[in-house]
Amino acid sequence: MSLTVTYGQPTAATVQREADRVRAKTNGAWTQAQGEVKERWGKLTDDDIKELDGRREVLIGKLQTRYALSYQEAERQVDDFDARRP
């Protein structure tokens, strides 16, 4: 996070604006990722995707359950997925 302030500490309003900007960017990235996750792992339900809420460990657990994968294989697939995303 980069804040540009000419003098002194950033104001509360500046910090809030920056937090809002980061939150909006993160929410947009997760919305896009949801579609990519559904495309990559079609056995995941809409409820599964909603439950993930961007949490990597939950995705690994869901992949283990839906695809009968070991933890290591599910983690490898998620690592590969993450590496291919911009």
C-alpha positions in Angstrom: 0.0 0.0 0.0 1.5 3.3 -0.9 0.3 6.6 0.5 1.5 9.9 -0.9 1.5 12.6 1.7 3.6 15.7 1.3 4.0 16.6 5.0 3.5 14.6 8.2 1.4 11.5 8.7 -1.5 10.6 6.4 -4.9 11.8 7.6 -7.6 9.4 8.6 -9.5 10.3 5.5 -6.5 9.4 3.3 -6.0 6.1 5.0 -9.7 5.3 4.7 -9.7 6.2 1.0 -6.7 3.9 0.4 -8.3 1.1 2.4 -11.5 1.4 0.3 -9.4 1.4 -2.9 -7.6 -1.8 -1.8 -10.8 -3.5 -0.7 -12.5 -2.7 -4.1 -9.5 -4.1 -6.0 -9.4 -7.2 -3.9 -13.1 -7.8 -4.2 -12.9 -7.4 -8.0 -10.0 -9.8 -8.2 -11.9 -12.4 -6.1 -15.0 -12.0 -8.3 -12.9 -12.7 -11.4 -11.1 -15.6 -9.7 -14.4 -17.2 -8.8 -15.2 -17.7 -12.5 -11.7 -19.0 -13.2 -12.0 -21.5 -10.2 -15.4 -22.7 -11.5 -14.0 -23.1 -15.0 -10.9 -25.0 -13.7 -12.7 -27.2 -11.2 -16.2 -27.8 -12.6 -17.2 -30.2 -9.8 -17.2 -27.3 -7.3 -20.7 -26.1 -6.6 -21.8 -22.5 -6.4 -22.1 -23.0 -2.6 -18.5 -24.3 -2.5 -17.3 -21.2 -4.4 -19.2 -18.9 -2.0 -17.8 -20.7 1.0 -14.2 -20.2 -0.3 -14.4 -16.5 0.1 -10.8 -16.3 -1.3 -9.4 -18.7 1.3 -6.7 -20.9 -0.2 -6.9 -23.6 2.5 -10.6 -24.0 2.0 -10.2 -24.4 -1.7 -7.6 -27.2 -1.1 -10.0 -28.9 1.3 -12.9 -28.7 -1.3 -10.6 -30.1 -4.0 -9.7 -33.0 -1.7 -13.4 -33.8 -1.1 -14.8 -33.2 -4.6 -11.9 -34.8 -6.6 -10.6 -37.4 -4.0 -7.2 -35.8 -4.1 -4.4 -36.0 -1.5 -3.6 -32.8 0.3 -0.3 -32.5 -1.6 -2.0 -32.9 -5.0 -4.7 -30.4 -4.2 -2.1 -28.0 -3.0 -0.1 -28.5 -6.2 -3.1 -27.8 -8.3 -3.8 -24.6 -6.4 -0.2 -23.5 -6.6 -0.3 -24.1 -10.4 -3.5 -22.1 -10.7 -2.1 -19.2 -8.7 1.1 -19.2 -10.8 -0.9 -18.9 -14.0 -3.0 -15.9 -12.8 -1.8 -12.4 -13.5 
